[in-house]
Amino acid sequence: MIRPEAHQWNWKPKTRSKDDMKLDKDLEILRKKLGLRKNELTRLALILFYELQDQQWELSKSYHSMKAKLLKSNQEVN
């Protein structure tokens, strides 16, 4: 888990578990491959996460709207 410290995001695992250490290592490799600073990678990840959540929300609304229309049309047929 990444934790905030003194108004910045430091990549310090909160615990020393294998998963946290692997995540820290993987993030550092990704950061180097992309040629980004840590704060740029964090910002990019948060932006992409927000956009993905927004898309899922829109899909969910569409699904529920279509489901309601289908149920209504089924009731009209019966």
C-alpha positions as CSV (number, residue, x, y, z in Angstrom):
1,M,0.0,0.0,0.0
2,I,1.3,3.5,-0.8
3,R,0.9,6.0,2.0
4,P,0.9,9.8,2.0
5,E,3.6,11.6,4.0
6,A,4.1,15.3,4.4
7,H,2.0,16.4,1.4
8,Q,3.6,14.0,-1.0
9,W,3.3,10.4,-2.0
10,N,6.2,8.3,-1.0
11,W,6.5,4.8,-2.2
12,K,7.2,3.2,1.1
13,P,5.4,0.0,1.8
14,K,3.3,0.3,5.0
15,T,4.2,-3.3,5.8
16,R,7.1,-5.4,4.7
17,S,5.0,-8.1,3.2
18,K,6.1,-9.9,0.1
19,D,3.2,-8.4,-1.8
20,D,4.0,-4.8,-0.8
21,M,7.7,-5.3,-1.7
22,K,6.8,-6.7,-5.1
23,L,4.4,-3.9,-5.8
24,D,7.1,-1.4,-4.9
25,K,9.5,-3.1,-7.2
26,D,7.0,-3.4,-10.1
27,L,6.0,0.3,-9.8
28,E,9.7,1.3,-9.9
29,I,10.2,-0.8,-13.1
30,L,7.1,0.7,-14.7
31,R,8.2,4.2,-13.8
32,K,11.6,3.7,-15.4
33,K,10.0,2.2,-18.6
34,L,7.7,5.1,-19.0
35,G,10.3,7.7,-18.1
36,L,8.1,9.3,-15.5
37,R,8.8,10.8,-12.1
38,K,7.0,9.1,-9.2
39,N,4.4,11.9,-8.8
40,E,3.7,11.8,-12.6
41,L,3.1,8.1,-12.5
42,T,0.8,8.5,-9.4
43,R,-1.1,11.3,-11.2
44,L,-1.5,9.2,-14.4
45,A,-2.7,6.2,-12.4
46,L,-5.3,8.2,-10.5
47,I,-6.5,9.8,-13.8
48,L,-6.8,6.4,-15.5
49,F,-8.5,4.9,-12.4
50,Y,-11.1,7.8,-12.4
51,E,-11.8,7.4,-16.1
52,L,-12.2,3.7,-15.8
53,Q,-14.6,4.1,-12.9
54,D,-16.6,6.8,-14.8
55,Q,-16.9,4.4,-17.8
56,Q,-18.1,1.6,-15.6
57,W,-20.6,3.9,-14.1
58,E,-22.0,4.9,-17.5
59,L,-22.1,1.2,-18.6
60,S,-23.9,0.4,-15.3
61,K,-26.5,3.1,-15.9
62,S,-27.0,2.0,-19.5
63,Y,-27.5,-1.7,-18.4
64,H,-30.0,-0.8,-15.7
65,S,-31.9,1.5,-18.1
66,M,-32.1,-1.3,-20.8
67,K,-33.1,-3.9,-18.2
68,A,-35.9,-1.6,-17.0
69,K,-37.2,-1.1,-20.5
70,L,-37.0,-4.9,-21.2
71,L,-38.9,-5.7,-18.0
72,K,-41.5,-3.1,-18.9
73,S,-42.0,-4.5,-22.4
74,N,-42.2,-8.0,-21.0
75,Q,-45.0,-6.8,-18.6
76,E,-46.9,-5.2,-21.5
77,V,-46.7,-8.5,-23.5
78,N,-48.1,-10.5,-20.6
